[in-house]
């Protein structure tokens, strides 16, 4: 455990040793701010119009019309950000030959993989801290449901956990960071698009069956309920298995360095 | 102590190391020699457990490197040809990180002691990326030394250093070798091996071509290079080329002649033959370099 933490800490620090960490932080806050202001503007406009509608609801639910769409749409920033954050994890280490330090130390491959994974994941969780002023604003101005808010952050965390696992795996396959990033982005985009493909299919016959399969495999669809405050065990199991699978492939890949 | 048994490593169709066997007793400093691509680095990486062998095994006091990697790795310090540095870290953080990974109990104490030991104290607060090559090499040594291992594996520790840095690193490594450590050192600078090592293992194309104490190797395999210069070379060349024990004679400019001999000392005979022709200079050197060339060429033939 100590070794895992030591490696994680080193990876986490590395982000701040280069401009990468600070740029990501700025970019992430800027982009989420952009999304937040768009949805906030949209929400207040709707709410204002609604006041003149005699048949409309008495008030517009802030969770349903602001929190959920904001968190759901801001997912896409992570889709672009995560591959950029994971690309160097193994690629750079191998290219600079510094991986040799880890491989000749009395630590296991599992510790190396988990250390790097948790370090990178930890960095994104730090980024999330930079978004806490949005909920703070809403709590100050309105009355959102704290449970839903927490569930939304959980959905981001789960999604990032999956993205980072794919990115780590991609990075273990090549010494070229650019290739690692493109590979990770390609895989993630595929999982992303599964959700779209599913939406365009009919619900009966073969199309229906295919729709079920795609809907099951889609990563994004899993976060939708969570961003409404609904945490299914099956979704957690899905995310857990997803991460475990890609970490396992990474582990096997790193083991294979010794055999080539 | 270190026992390499019938070690083979193949990368696809190419064989990097083939049935290599040798032993290194405790406390001995062994020079590992061979031309580039001979399989030195591969062998060293297998010994340190960073690479798996295709066949054969490596044991440290009877413990297999691949069956008990944790125990064995704790006892080995490895300096690869390219030091495994995280160049974005500060020296002190890096050494502490290495100490942590190597399973040292007193991380801070061990790191400070190592930093002092290898002469990194003046730059301990600096980022490795900003250091000179010599200091970086010291960081590499620090990483190999921080857990006070009884085995040191050094792969080309002098490559890319300028002469002053080379001297410093050589002195440092000499000191470390004297502290009852078992050391395997690879280099192609033979002077370094002659200065430090008690024994050499010579490999070429993945195969052992010779091993033994330096003194014995020079005795058994000791072809000698004799260079002389005479005032009147005419006629002497014919005499030397038929002299028993002489393998080859090469005439040079202005009466210089160099010849390579079979094992056995025939300096006296050569000198006696050369005196009537006006002998001006004479030297007969017997170096690892010549043996090395001789052995690797023989293995090729």
Interface residues (C-beta under 8 A of the other chain):
Chain A: X2 X3 X6 X7 X10 X13 X14 X17 X18 X96 X97 X98 X99 X100 X101 X102 X103 X104 X105 X106 X107 X108 X258 X259 X260
Chain B: X11 X48 X49 X50 X51 X52 X69 X70 X71 X73 X74 X76 X78 X80 X82 X83 X84 X85 X86 X87 X88 X89 X93 X97 X98 X100 X101 X102 X103 X143
